[in-house]
Every structure is written in C-alpha cells, then in structure tokens.
Amino acid sequence: MDPIELIKQGKINRFFRARNKLNVPDLVYHVTQRAAGKEPLFVEKDDYMAMLALMKDICRNHQVKMYAFCMMPNHFHFLLSPSEENLSESMKNLFSRYALRFNKKYERKGHLLAGPFRQATVLDDSYLLAVSLYIHLNPVRAELARDPADYRWSSVNLYLRKTKTKSFVDPDYVLGVLPEAGPGKGRIARQKYAELLRRGAVIESGEALEDPEAIETFHFKLVSSFPWLLERIGKSKRALAGLDIELESMPAIEKKIDEIKGADKPSSPETRRAKRYLIEQLVARGFKRKEIAEKLGICRKSIYNILSQQI
C-alpha cells in the first residue's frame, strides 16, 4: 500500500526508508548519513564548523526547518522538516558540497559518504521527543562525553540554556510537546528535557545506523520509564501540525496488544480484526514476522492466515 495512504489511515507512527524516500512537505524526518567504510567525516574543528555553515545555508535557501542535530566523527543525525517538496534535493546539495570541500582539503578521491542517506518519517509526538533525545545522547553512547551538554557538535545546549539563543535550529518545536510547555513556560520544558536526557542516558537501544529498530526500542523503553508523561504527549499532534491526519499514540498500541492477549474469545471475529490491525501496525514499523509473533503471542502461520483472510 502507498505509504501516504498508511499515514492518512493512522497505521504508522514512523516510516523508515533508505531508498525511494517520502518527499512530503511539512512532515518531520529523521535523516542519518555516515562515512564510507571506517573513514572519518570530521577530522578537526574546522570541518565541524564548515558543516554547520552549510547546514545553516541549506536551511535558509531550501526552506528547511532544523529541530535537532548531532555531528559525530563518522556520521550525523538531523531532525528536520522541509517546507517544500525538496528534501532529497536539499540533502544532496548539503552532502555533495561538504564532500567536495573535504576531499579537496585532504587531497583525497572517491566517495566520502556511504550511499544514500536514510530517512525515518516521524508521525507521533512521543516518537518525536524520543528521536530528539536519541540524537542528543549519541555522544554519551559513543563514550565521547559523559554529559550530552559537554559535547560541542550537537544542538543539545539550545534545549538546555535558560535564555533563548538565536539560531537556525528551533528547539521549541520539540520542547513544545512536553506537558505544561508553552508561552512563559520555556524554563519548565527545558528542565523536563534535561531530566529525560539524564534518564535516557542509561537506556540501551543499539545504534540506529546499524539497526533500523534502535530508536523504536529506545522509544518503547522511554514510554515504560515515563508512562504518565508520554501518555499526555500522546494526546498532542505537533508532529502533524497542519496535516489532517489522526494517529494513535504508541502507548495506545501497546495497550491494545495487552488487551488481545487477555481476550476471552481469541478466535472471535472481533479479536481477529484487532490482531490484524496490530499486525499491520507492526509490519509498517519494520518488525519481522518472528518478532510480531512473539509480541502477539501467536505463531507465524497465524499471522499469514490473519492477513490473507477476509475478516
């Protein structure tokens, strides 16, 4: 099925692509890119500064809104939203200009980057928050800093500073999903974000560049750690502002999984319809059949039967 239709039907909260990417204006995307092989993308301070300047230029000239970023020695993460249908064009411009500069500076030839960038479309506010936290915790996971605020090459300090700083990065977009955030309450939102960073630093989730489900795992564990907070976030729709799309929150999906596991009549048409809905949700998020079977407590053959039958 067309991914845009899945989005409109509320069947996905996140859509991951390495090729044939979505290019819908005003949606929020998590973009990742890495160096080819084990080579570095950044060797010295001047390289990071050059990338920052290019990012600022791309955001201004391509009408891209940047919400969070982190530049690591051999890869980087962006959380952004294009205002026009030009995501691929703007990222190609950014990456090619940086690669040209890097190769010229270090007198090297060949590809600097490892193929096409990866894209995950963010369609749920609690997932939006989880992606931002995951991005800012990259240096801690890589043991480049004990505190994310000590790492210079990310947007994290824009989220934590007591006074707002002029920047091409807009932290208020993500901070705005936190409960009680709003006009005059920026300090409270920043304090809550700092607490989430502290608690999130101990969550083990894997590396998103190696495992497409790493952030999904981080999100699930974050929901478990802060159920009261993320339940309230789940009721907001900031990630879909301006788009006429209604989605269920991830905590609601997890609750439905628990409900069908405890159903009195597991073979009833109602229960089978509920299972089909949940299977479609999990398939859309990239879960394998084996993993779905384990989550729902059924065998893989049952998954095939449920999806193939008219219910």
C-alpha positions in Angstrom: 0.0 0.0 0.0 1.1 3.6 -0.7 2.9 4.9 2.5 1.0 8.2 2.3 -2.3 6.2 2.5 -1.0 4.3 5.5 -0.1 7.7 7.1 -3.6 9.1 6.4 -5.2 5.9 7.8 -3.2 6.3 11.0 -1.5 2.9 10.6 2.1 4.1 11.1 3.9 6.5 13.5 7.2 6.1 11.9 8.2 5.3 8.3 11.8 4.2 7.6 13.4 4.4 4.1 16.9 4.2 2.7 15.7 4.4 -0.9 12.6 5.9 -2.7 12.1 8.3 0.2 9.0 10.2 1.1 9.2 13.9 0.0 6.1 15.4 1.6 6.4 19.0 2.8 5.9 19.8 6.5 6.4 16.2 7.7 9.2 15.7 10.2 12.1 13.5 9.1 15.0 11.9 11.0 17.9 11.9 8.5 21.1 9.9 9.1 24.2 9.6 7.0 27.6 8.0 7.6 31.1 7.9 6.1 32.1 5.3 3.6 33.9 2.5 5.4 35.7 3.5 8.6 36.9 6.9 7.4 36.1 10.0 9.4 33.7 12.7 8.2 35.3 15.3 10.5 39.0 15.5 11.3 39.3 18.8 13.1 37.3 21.7 14.5 37.3 23.5 11.1 35.4 20.5 9.5 32.6 20.7 12.0 32.3 24.5 11.6 32.2 24.1 7.8 29.3 21.6 8.1 27.4 24.0 10.5 27.8 26.8 8.0 26.5 24.6 5.2 23.6 23.4 7.3 22.6 27.0 8.0 22.8 27.9 4.3 20.7 24.8 3.2 18.0 25.6 5.8 17.8 29.2 4.6 17.9 28.6 0.9 15.9 25.4 0.7 13.2 26.4 3.3 14.2 23.6 5.7 13.3 23.8 9.4 16.0 22.2 11.6 14.9 20.9 15.0 17.9 18.9 16.3 21.2 17.6 15.0 24.4 15.8 16.2 27.6 15.6 14.2 29.7 12.6 15.2 33.2 11.8 13.9 32.0 9.4 11.3 28.2 10.1 11.0 25.5 12.6 11.7 21.8 12.9 12.6 19.3 15.6 11.6 15.7 16.1 12.8 14.1 18.4 10.3 11.1 19.4 8.2 11.2 20.8 4.6 8.6 23.5 3.8 8.7 22.5 0.2 8.9 19.2 -1.8 12.7 19.3 -1.8 14.1 17.0 0.9 16.2 14.9 -1.4 17.4 17.9 -3.3 18.4 19.8 -0.2 20.2 16.8 1.4 22.0 16.1 -1.9 23.2 19.7 -2.0 24.4 19.6 1.6 26.3 16.3 1.3 27.8 17.0 -2.1 29.1 20.4 -1.0 30.6 19.0 2.2 32.2 16.0 0.4 33.7 18.3 -2.3 35.2 20.5 0.4 36.5 17.6 2.5 38.1 15.8 -0.5 39.8 19.0 -1.7 41.1 19.9 1.8 42.6 16.4 2.5 43.6 15.7 -1.1 41.5 12.5 -1.3 39.4 10.9 -4.0 36.4 8.7 -4.0 33.1 8.7 -2.2 33.1 10.2 1.3 29.6 9.1 2.2 28.2 5.6 2.3 25.5 5.7 -0.3 22.0 7.3 0.0 21.1 8.9 3.3 18.5 7.2 5.4 15.1 8.7 6.3 12.6 7.9 9.0 9.4 9.9 9.0 8.2 11.0 12.4 4.4 10.9 12.8 3.9 10.7 16.6 4.7 13.3 19.2 6.2 10.9 21.8 8.3 9.5 19.0 9.4 13.0 18.0 10.6 13.5 21.5 12.3 10.1 21.6 14.2 10.9 18.3 15.4 14.2 19.6 16.7 12.6 22.9 18.3 9.8 21.0 20.1 12.2 18.7 21.4 14.3 21.6 22.5 11.2 23.5 24.7 9.9 20.7 28.0 11.3 22.2 27.2 9.6 25.5 26.5 6.2 23.9 29.8 6.5 21.9 31.7 7.5 25.1 32.7 10.8 23.7 31.1 12.7 26.6 29.8 11.8 30.0 27.1 14.5 29.7 25.5 15.4 26.4 25.8 19.1 27.3 29.6 18.7 27.2 29.6 17.7 23.5 30.0 20.8 21.4 28.8 19.5 18.0 25.1 19.0 18.6 22.1 21.2 19.2 21.6 19.9 22.8 22.6 23.2 24.6 20.0 25.1 22.7 17.5 22.9 24.5 19.0 23.4 27.9 20.0 27.1 28.1 18.0 29.3 30.4 17.8 32.0 27.8 16.8 31.6 24.2 19.7 31.9 21.7 19.2 33.0 18.1 19.9 30.0 15.8 18.8 28.3 12.6 17.8 25.4 14.9 14.4 25.6 16.6 14.4 23.6 19.9 10.9 25.0 20.8 9.3 22.7 18.3 10.3 19.6 20.2 10.1 21.2 23.7 6.6 22.2 22.9 5.3 18.6 23.1 6.2 18.4 26.8 3.4 18.8 29.2 2.9 22.3 30.6 5.2 23.7 27.9 4.0 26.9 26.2 4.4 30.7 26.4 6.3 31.7 29.5 7.0 28.1 30.5 10.2 27.5 28.5 12.2 27.0 31.7 10.0 24.2 32.8 10.2 22.5 29.4 14.0 22.7 29.5 14.2 21.3 32.9 12.0 18.3 31.9 14.1 17.8 28.8 17.3 17.7 30.9 15.7 15.1 33.2 14.7 13.0 30.2 18.2 13.2 28.9 19.6 12.1 32.3 17.2 9.1 32.5 17.5 8.3 28.8 21.3 8.0 29.0 21.0 4.6 30.8 18.6 3.1 28.2 20.3 0.5 26.0 18.8 0.6 22.5 21.6 -0.1 19.9 22.8 2.1 17.1 20.3 3.5 14.5 22.8 3.3 11.7 23.1 -0.4 12.2 19.6 -1.3 13.4 16.5 0.4 11.9 14.6 -0.5 15.1 17.1 1.0 17.6 15.1 4.2 18.1 11.8 2.3 18.2 13.4 0.2 21.0 14.6 3.5 22.8 11.0 4.9 22.4 9.4 1.8 23.9 11.7 1.9 26.9 11.2 5.6 27.3 7.5 5.1 27.4 8.0 2.5 30.1 10.1 4.8 32.2 7.8 7.8 31.9 4.2 6.5 31.3 2.5 9.5 32.8 4.5 11.9 30.8 4.3 10.2 27.4 0.6 9.4 27.9 -0.1 13.2 27.9 2.3 13.8 25.0 0.4 11.1 23.0 -2.7 13.3 23.0 -0.9 16.1 21.2 -0.4 16.3 17.4 2.5 18.7 17.0 4.3 16.3 14.6 1.3 16.5 12.3 0.5 20.2 12.7 -1.2 21.4 9.5 -1.9 17.9 8.2 -5.4 16.4 8.5 -4.2 13.1 9.9 -5.3 11.3 13.1 -2.9 8.8 14.7 -3.0 6.7 17.8 -0.1 7.0 20.2 2.4 4.2 20.7 1.3 3.6 24.3 -2.3 3.0 23.0 -0.9 0.4 20.6 0.9 -1.4 23.4 -2.3 -1.3 25.5 -4.2 -3.0 22.6 -1.6 -5.7 22.4 -2.1 -6.4 26.1 -5.9 -6.4 25.6 -5.9 -9.0 22.8 -3.5 -11.3 24.8 -6.1 -11.4 27.5 -9.2 -11.7 25.3 -11.8 -14.2 26.5 -12.5 -15.3 22.9 -9.2 -15.3 21.0 -10.8 -16.8 17.8 -13.8 -14.4 17.6 -14.1 -12.1 14.5 -13.6 -9.0 16.8 -10.3 -10.3 18.2 -9.1 -11.4 14.8 -9.8 -8.0 13.4 -7.9 -6.4 16.3 -5.0 -8.7 15.7 -4.9 -7.9 12.0 -4.9 -4.2 12.8 -1.9 -4.6 15.2 -0.1 -6.9 12.7 -0.4 -4.2 10.1 0.8 -1.6 12.5 3.9 -3.6 13.4 4.6 -4.6 9.8 4.5 -0.9 8.9 7.1 -0.2 11.6 9.5 -2.7 10.1 9.1 -5.6 12.6 9.8 -9.1 11.2 7.2 -11.8 11.3 9.0 -13.7 14.0 9.1 -10.6 16.2 5.4 -9.8 15.6 4.5 -13.4 16.5 6.4 -13.1 19.8 4.8 -9.7 20.6 1.3 -11.0 20.0 1.8 -14.5 21.4 0.9 -16.3 18.2 2.7 -18.4 15.6 4.0 -17.1 12.3 1.5 -19.2 10.4 -1.3 -17.5 12.3 0.0 -14.1 11.1 -0.1 -15.3 7.5 -3.7 -16.6 7.9 -5.0 -13.4 9.6 -3.5 -11.2 6.8 -4.7 -13.4 4.0 -8.3 -14.0 5.2 -11.2 -11.6 4.7 -12.4 -10.8 8.3 
